[in-house]
């Protein structure tokens, strides 16, 4: 149905570009930069933003601007990484320079663990995951923290947890080599493979146990992947390397890939990687740099440049759309099918410059291999 709608619009000359998503600016905390990292089913987003004084604070957004989660907590900074459908938020606060994994319930912070810990993922029951001060991934529920250890080596971190308690993350499989994993309370660690290269990084998991992340291929390049049923699928790129960060129940993956050396946010759906910049109004003023989360309604959250300033965004389908039609990720041209040879071309999405973010990274984490723990 989506393909028919898009084909009809193009053939009739109604649209010169595939404007499938509208872009919402999530606002600011008074400073010049904001990044969003988590999204729940109702479209509430969380992330980090700079204040008027230049500090980086954790925020939540429920459709009416950003709420500063760090303000008046005694913390010097913070970042929120995940939000569940009840509105509980997980992230990290910095107190006297020390990272402390934190969960916010109705805006009130509660430390998960002590100094040196990071909070990264939360499920609908409020169970969280992240990294403890000893460099081990953890699972925490109702104030009880379980150190889940490592698959091999001496370091691991959990990034995402689903409603069954499965945790996706990555750890050191041998000195200097990192592998993605899925951990379950009953079976322990399952180490993921690669795409033919040395390393892999698991960043998000859905309730079906499908995992999104990135892995190295035989040539040493990083490609986004979808791991499902024990099989790792290479999602390709938009031209340069690619990194997967979010996944929804349908197995759609979001992340970013490089185009001529510039980060572009992508959506992978139905076997195609789409440059999200080709699917928004080219006159919007946005350059979408990275997508970090996607929910079951297809809303996408990430960060980009808006009129030259880094802002957090949320994408929503415009009226009449419920998913993305099969449009070429690079050219924006509709893919021919037996009954659609007369489809007109969809205009080439604008490629504009975007400022690369500088984000604090996990210990020993190779540059640009995965989303970093954020302060």
N, C-alpha and C positions, 0 to 999 in steps of 0.2 A: 504493500500500500504506500509506504514511504517513497519507494522508487518511482511509482506511478505519479505521485504528487510532484516530486522534484522534476521528473521528465516532462510532465505537462507544463509546468511553469517555465522551464527552459525553452521547450519547443514553441511556446506561445510568445516568447520574448518578454515574459513578465519580469524575470529576474536575470541579472547579469552575473550574479555570484550566488553561491550556495549559503545563504544566510539561514542557518539551521538553529543556531544558538543566539540568545541575547546575553549580553555581558553585564553583570552587576558589580559595581565597585563596592566592596564591603566596608570602606571607610578607613579611618586612621585613629591613632591615639594622640594625635597632635604633632607627630613627627612626620618624616618624609618617606618612610618605608613600612610596608606590611607584607607578610607572607602567611598563607594559610596552608595547613597541613592535614586537617581532619574535617570530616563531614558526616553528619548522621542522616537518618532516613527522612527527617523533616526539612533538611537543608540547612540546619544550624552548622556553623563553621567555627574552627578554632585555629590558632596559630600564634604568631609573634609579630609585634609591631613596635616601632620606635616612638618614644614620647617626645614632647616638646623639648625636654632636657637632654635628649639623645640616648636615653636608656632603652633597652629592649625588654618589653613586658609581654607576658602571656595574655591572650584575649579569647573571648568567646563572642559569637555573633548569632543572634536569634532573629535577624531581620530588621533590627532597629538600631544599627550602628554597633560599634565595638564596645564590649564591656571589658575593662581592665581588670584582669584576675590577679595581678601582682600588686596593684596599688594598695597601700595601707596594710600590707601583710608582713612588713619588716624585711622583705626580700629586696635585693638590689637589682634583680632582673629575673626573667623567666621566659618560658616558651611552652605552649600547649601543643600536644602532638595528636591527640585523639579525643573523640567524643562519642558517647553511646546514645541510644535512642531515648534515654531518660534525661539526657542533658548533663550527665556526669562527665568531667573532663580529666584527662591525664596529661601530665607533662613534667616539667622540671623547673624548680625555682633555685635561685642562686642566693645563698645566705652567707655573708662574709666571704664571698668568693667561692663557696663550695656548692656544687650541684647536689640537689636533693630531689629525688623522685617524689611527685606530689599528685594527689587526686583532689579535685575540687567538686564538692557536692553543694548545689545551690549557691555557688560562688565562694563557699568556705573551704580553705585549703587544709589538707591533712597529709602530713609526711607519710610516704610509703616505707621508706628506709632512711638510713643515715647519710652522712656526707659522702659524696663520691658516687651517688646513684642517679640513674636517669629513668624517667617514666616515658613510655612510648606508645603502648596500645591498651585499649580497654574494650570489654565486651558488654553486652546488655545487662549482665548480672553484676557488673561492677568489678569483675576480675581484671587485674592489670598485668602488664609485662613491661620489661625494660632491661636494665643492666644494674647490677649491684656493684658496690665499691670494690669487690674482689675480682671484677671483670667477668662475672658469670650472669647469664640470663636468669630471670626469675619469673615466677607466677605468684601473684598475691591475691588473696580473697579474704574479705572481712577482717583485714588487719593481720592475717597470717601470711608470712612470706616464705615461699619455697624456693630455695636455690636449686635450679635444675641442672647446674653444672655445665659441662661442655661435652661435645661429641668426641672431640680429640683436642690435642693441644691444651692451652690454658686460658682461653678467652672465648666468650660468646655474648650475644645480646639478642633479646627478643624485640621485634618491631611491631608485631600485630598479633591479636588473639581473637579467635572466633567464638561463637556462642557454645561450642562444645569443649572449649578450653584448649584447643589446638593452638600452638604458638609457631609463628614463622619468624625466622631470624637468620643469623649467620654466625659462624664461629671459626676459630683457627683449627684447620684440619691437620696441619703440619706447620712447622715454623715459617711464617710469612705467607702461608697459603690459606685462603678463606673459602668456606663452602656454606651455601645456604642449607637450612634444615627446617624440618617440621617436627615439633615436639608434641607428644600427647601424654596425658597423665598415665595412661595404661601401657603404652608401648615405648615411651621414651623417645629418643632421637631417631629420625630418619634423615640421613644426609642426602641432599640433592646432588645431582650431577652437574655437568657444565654443558656448554655447547661446543665442546672440543678443545677448550683452553684450560687454564689452570684454576680459575676461581668462579664462584657464583655467590649471589646475595639475594636472600628471600626477604621481601619487604612488606607484603600484604597477603592475607589469607581470607577467603570467604567461608561461608558456613558449609559449603560442599567440599571444603578441603583443597580447593584450587589456589594456587600460589602465583603471585606476580613478583618479578624482580629483574635482575640482570645477571648475565653470565658472559664469560669470555669465550670467543670462538677460537678455532685453531690458529687464526691469524693474530690473536691477541686483542681483537676489538671487542668492546662490550656491546651486547645486544639485549634488549628487553626480552623476557620470556614469560610464557604461561605454562605452569607445571600442573598437570591434571592426570590423575590415575597413574602416576609414576612416570609419565612421559613429559619431557621438557620440549616445548615448542618455541622455536626462534620466531619472534614477532617482526624481525626485520628492523629497518631504520628509515628515516626520512632523507638519508644521504650520508650522515656521519654516524657516530655511535649513538646508542639509545639506552634508556634506563626506565624500567617499570616500577611504579610506586603504589598504585591503587588498583583495587579490583572490586567489582560488585557481584551480586548473586548470579547474574547472567554470564559471568566470565569476561566481561568487558574490562580492558586494562587501560590505565592512563599513566602518563609519565612525560618524559621529554626526550627529544632527539636533536642532534645538531644538523643545521642546514647552512652550508657555507660558513661554518665556524660559529654560528649563532644558535642558542638554545631556542627550540620551538616545542610547545606543548603538543602532545599527541593523544588521540583516542584510538585504541585498537578494538574493532568490532567486526564480527562476521568475516574474519580472515583478512581485513584490510587495516593498515595503519593510516589514520587521517591526521593531517596537520590541522590542528584546531584553528589556526589563524585563517585557514581557507573556509571555515564554516561560520564565521561571524561577519558582521557588517564591516567591510573594509574601511568605512569612514568613521568607525567607532573611536579611533584614537588609541586602540589597544594593540600591543604586541604580546601575545600570550607565551610566556617563557617556559613554564612548567606546570603540569597538572599532577596533584598529589593524592586526590581522593575522588571517588565516584560512588554515588549511591544507587539504590534500586530503581529510582525514577529517572536515572540518567543525568542528574545534576552533577556538575564537575566543579571542583574547587582547586585553585592553584594560585600562582603568582605571575605577574607580568608587568610590563611597562605601560603606563597610561600617560600619554602626553609627556613621555620622558622621565617619569617618576615611578619607582617600583610600588605597586599596589597589589593587594589581595583581591581575587575575583571569584565569582561563582557564575557558572554558565547554566542557563535554563533553556529548554526547548521552546522555540517560538510556537505560536498557535498552529495546530495542524500537524505537528511533528511529534513522534514518540521515539524515534531512533534515527540513525544516520543512514542515508542511502549509499549504495555502492559507488562512491566517488573516488577517483584516483587520488591518493594521498599527496602526490607531488604536483600534478597538473590541474587538479580540480575538474577533470573531464569525466563525465558519466561513463561507466563501464558498459559497453555494448552487450545486449542480450538478444536472443532470437527475435523478440517482438519490439525491440527498441533501437533499431539502427538509425532512426531519424532524430535521435536525441541531440539537441544542440549542446555546445560546449558550455561548461560552467566556468566563469572567469577565474583566472589565476589569482590565488590569494596573495595579498601583499606580503612581501618579506621585508621586515624592517629590523633595524638594529635593536638589540636589547642588552642591558647591562647584566653581566654574569654576577650571580650572587656569591658572596663569600660567607660560608657557613662553617662553624666549628664542626669537627668531624670526630668520629669514634677513634679511640686509640688504635693505632696500627692500620687504620683504614686507608687503602690506596686512594689517591685523589680522584674525585669525580666518579667513583665506582657506585655510590649509593647515596641515599638521603642521609644527612648527618644528624646526630643529636644536636639540638638547637638551643642556643641560649638567648 
